[in-house]
């Protein structure tokens, strides 16, 4: 295949098909901003929608429900993967979403919401039944943090004084809006457990 046949925005489409894209990848991010209309038109032909939040520095693809002209559902194979999160990861996402809200309401300069690993552990600790087993607690905390990192909700930052820091990314607000947050919290309170799924 000749390079002249490849669209100039192809690298962006491929990255978006792999997962969320963030502004801290400047080459791909600037390419997306330059060709956002063309990218939307291209992925739209596959039944996908581009969700671009330029101000908050993230973009991802969403596969919405599609209907034909008569309102009947059009079934397409799923291109984006649905990840079902376990209880502890779901709980961490809710807690991080609330931390993000608190940070934004108290920080007039809208700087990043940054938490130490120990702070994340302390957020989860009251909800972990095996609090007497330190090893089990640490495994659950580490697994939940890893899942949040994999989903792009947390970003590992440079360690300072041997302390591990994470940024809570604003894409979490788009993936868990206020209505969905309330719904998940009600399930957690009512049943003591909840699971959510995300496309990636």
C-alpha positions in Angstrom: 0.0 0.0 0.0 1.3 3.4 -0.9 1.5 6.1 1.8 -0.6 8.5 -0.4 -3.6 6.2 0.1 -3.4 6.7 3.9 -5.4 9.5 5.4 -3.3 12.1 7.4 -5.5 11.5 10.4 -5.1 7.7 10.4 -2.7 7.6 13.4 -5.4 9.4 15.5 -8.2 7.0 14.4 -6.0 4.0 15.3 -5.1 5.4 18.7 -8.8 6.2 19.5 -9.7 2.6 18.5 -7.1 1.4 21.1 -8.5 3.6 23.9 -8.9 7.2 25.1 -6.5 9.8 23.8 -5.2 12.6 26.1 -3.6 15.9 25.5 -0.3 14.8 27.1 0.3 13.0 23.9 0.9 16.2 21.9 1.6 14.8 18.5 -1.6 12.7 18.3 -3.6 15.3 20.2 -2.7 18.2 17.9 -3.5 15.9 14.9 -6.9 15.2 16.4 -7.6 18.9 16.9 -6.6 19.6 13.3 -8.7 16.9 11.8 -11.5 16.4 14.3 -14.3 16.9 11.7 -12.7 14.3 9.4 -12.1 11.9 12.2 -15.8 12.2 13.3 -17.0 11.7 9.7 -14.7 8.6 9.3 -15.7 6.9 12.6 -19.3 7.8 12.0 -19.3 5.6 9.0 -18.6 2.7 11.4 -21.4 3.6 13.8 -19.0 5.3 16.3 -19.2 8.8 17.8 -16.2 10.9 18.8 -16.4 12.4 22.2 -13.9 15.3 22.3 -13.4 17.4 25.3 -10.8 19.9 24.3 -10.8 22.0 27.4 -10.3 19.0 29.7 -7.8 17.4 27.3 -9.3 14.0 26.4 -11.2 12.2 23.6 -12.7 8.8 23.2 -14.9 6.8 20.9 -18.5 5.8 21.9 -20.7 3.2 20.1 -24.2 4.5 20.5 -27.5 2.7 19.8 -28.4 3.1 16.1 -31.9 3.1 14.5 -32.9 3.0 10.9 -35.3 5.4 9.2 -38.3 3.6 10.7 -37.0 3.6 14.2 -35.9 -0.1 14.3 -32.6 -0.9 16.0 -29.6 -1.5 13.7 -27.4 -4.2 15.2 -23.7 -3.8 14.5 -20.9 -5.9 15.9 -19.3 -4.2 18.9 -16.0 -2.6 18.0 -15.4 -1.0 21.3 -14.9 -3.4 24.2 -17.1 -3.3 27.3 -15.2 -3.8 30.5 -17.2 -4.9 33.5 -15.6 -3.6 36.7 -15.7 -5.5 40.0 -17.1 -4.0 43.2 -13.8 -2.5 44.5 -12.9 -0.9 41.1 -16.5 0.4 40.8 -16.2 1.8 44.3 -12.9 3.4 43.6 -14.3 5.1 40.5 -17.1 6.6 42.6 -14.8 7.8 45.3 -12.4 9.3 42.7 -15.3 11.0 40.9 -16.3 12.6 44.2 -12.7 13.7 44.9 -12.6 15.3 41.4 -15.8 17.2 42.2 -14.4 18.4 45.6 -11.1 19.4 44.0 -12.8 21.4 41.3 -15.2 23.2 43.7 -12.3 24.2 46.0 -9.6 24.9 43.4 -10.4 28.2 41.6 -7.5 27.6 39.2 -9.0 24.2 38.1 -5.6 22.5 38.6 -5.3 18.8 38.5 -6.7 16.6 41.3 -3.7 14.7 42.7 -3.8 12.0 45.3 -1.1 9.9 47.0 -1.4 6.2 46.9 -1.9 6.3 50.7 -4.8 8.7 50.2 -6.4 6.4 47.7 -6.0 3.5 50.2 -7.6 5.6 52.9 -10.6 6.3 50.6 -11.1 2.6 50.1 -10.3 1.3 53.5 -13.7 1.8 55.3 -15.3 -0.3 52.6 -12.8 -3.2 52.8 -14.0 -6.1 55.0 -10.6 -7.7 55.5 -9.1 -4.7 57.3 -7.3 -7.0 59.7 -5.4 -8.7 56.9 -3.0 -6.1 55.6 -1.8 -8.1 52.7 -5.4 -8.7 51.4 -6.1 -5.0 51.8 -3.1 -4.0 49.9 -3.9 -6.5 47.1 -7.4 -5.1 46.7 -6.2 -1.5 46.7 -3.4 -2.2 44.2 -5.8 -4.1 41.9 -8.4 -1.3 42.0 -5.7 1.3 41.2 -4.3 -0.8 38.3 -7.8 -1.0 36.8 -8.3 2.8 37.1 -4.9 3.3 35.4 -5.8 0.9 32.6 -9.1 2.7 32.0 -7.3 6.1 31.9 -9.1 7.4 35.0 -5.8 7.7 36.9 -2.4 8.8 35.6 0.7 7.9 37.4 2.9 10.9 38.2 6.5 11.3 39.1 7.3 10.0 42.5 8.5 12.6 45.0 10.3 11.7 48.2 9.5 8.0 47.5 5.8 8.9 47.6 3.6 7.7 44.7 1.2 10.3 43.2 -1.7 9.9 40.8 -3.7 12.5 38.9 -7.5 11.8 38.7 -8.3 12.6 35.1 -11.3 14.5 34.1 -12.4 11.9 31.6 -13.9 10.2 34.7 -16.6 12.9 34.8 -17.6 12.2 31.2 -17.7 8.4 31.7 -19.6 8.8 35.0 -21.9 11.7 34.7 -23.9 13.1 37.7 -26.9 10.9 37.0 -24.9 7.8 36.6 -22.9 8.6 39.8 -26.2 8.9 41.8 -27.5 5.6 40.3 -24.2 3.7 41.3 -24.2 5.2 44.8 -27.8 4.1 45.3 -26.9 0.6 44.3 -23.8 0.6 46.6 -25.9 1.8 49.5 -28.9 -0.5 48.8 -27.1 -3.7 48.0 -23.6 -3.2 49.3 -22.3 -4.0 45.8 -22.4 -2.6 42.3 -20.8 -3.3 39.0 -20.4 -0.9 36.1 -19.1 -1.3 32.6 -17.2 1.0 30.2 -16.5 0.9 26.5 -12.9 0.9 25.4 
